């Protein structure tokens, strides 16, 4: 159990640092009030978790420990529901309903699509 907790913690650390660096990098590239960093990491994280669970189910291609490291740890630290909620509030206050709708709709639809594509990736191999 301790080994699993340490793996999850390491994954969470790497996911959180990756989220921060990607978010900062994207906000430097795209000078916008739109939370492109949060939306991007949520979509990418959705894809990664889809791939992880797909590989875990397909002939046990990844071990339960690696699945916990990636899905619970890395993706848990990488994706940002609380940041997502805060960004929605700021968009509503600062930019209005159009940006809010684009952000929520895009995040939900593209996140769902990314998870689906991630679960189908094993069919390529």
N, C-alpha and C positions, 0 to 999 in steps of 0.2 A: 504493500500500500504506500509506503514512504517513497519508494522508487517512482510510482505512478504520480504521486503529488509533486515530486521534484521535476519530472518530465513535463507535467502540465505547467508548473511555475516557469520553467525555462522557455517553454513554448509561448506562454503569455508575455514574458519579457521580450522575446524576439518579435512577437506580433505587435506589441505596443510601440516598440521602438520603430519598427517598420512603418506602422500607421503614421507616426509623427513625422518621420522623414519623407514619406510619400506625400503627406498632406502639405508639408512646408514646401516641398519641391514643386508641387502642382500649383500652389498659390503664388509662387514666384514666377512660374511660367505664364499662368493665366491670371492676369490682374483683374479679378472680378469679385463681387460680393457673393456670387453663387458658390456654395460649399462643394466645389469640385473634388477636393481631397477626400472628404468624408464619403461622398457618393461613390467615388472610385474604389476606395478600400472596401466599402460594403459590397460592391458588385464583385470585385476580385475575390474577396473573402468568401462570398457565396459560391463562386465557382470552385475555389479550393476545397471547401467543405463537401461540395458535391463529388469532386474527384476522390477525395479521401474515403467517403462512405461507399462510393462505387467500387473502389479498389479493395476495400475491406470486405465487401460482400462477395466479390468475384474471386473465388478460389483462395480466399484469405491472403491476397497479395501483400497486404501490410498487416503487421501484428497489432493486437489490441493496444499495446503500449505506444506504438507509433501513431495509431489512430487517436489516442488520447492527447499525445503531444501536439499533433497537427490540428485536430478538430476542436478539442476543448481548450487547449493551451494557445496555440498560435492564432487560430481563427477567433477565439474568444477575446484575445488581446488586440487582434488586428481590426475586427469589425467594431462598430461604434454606435450601438443603439442610443446610448445616452447623449453622445455628441449629435447624433441624428435628430433627436428630440430638441436639443438646444438650437441647432441650426434651423430647424423648422420655425421655432419661435422667433428667432432673429429675422428670418426671411419675411415672416408675416408682419413684423413690426417695421422693418426697414425697406422692404422691396415689394410688398403686397402679395396678393393672392396668386398672380400669374407665376412668379418664381417659386412660390410655395408649392403650387400644383405641379409644376414641372419637376421639382425636386422629389416630392413624395411619389408621384406617379412613375417617374423615371427610376427611382431607387427600388420601388416595389416590383415593377414590371421587369426591369433589367436584372434585379437580384434573383427573382424567380427564374428567369430565363437562364441566368448563369448557373444556378443550382442544377437545373435540368440538363444543361449542356455538360456540366461536370459529371453528372451521373451517367451520361452517355459516352463519355470519353473512352471508357474501356472497350467499346465496340470497335475502336480504331486499331486495336492491337490483336 
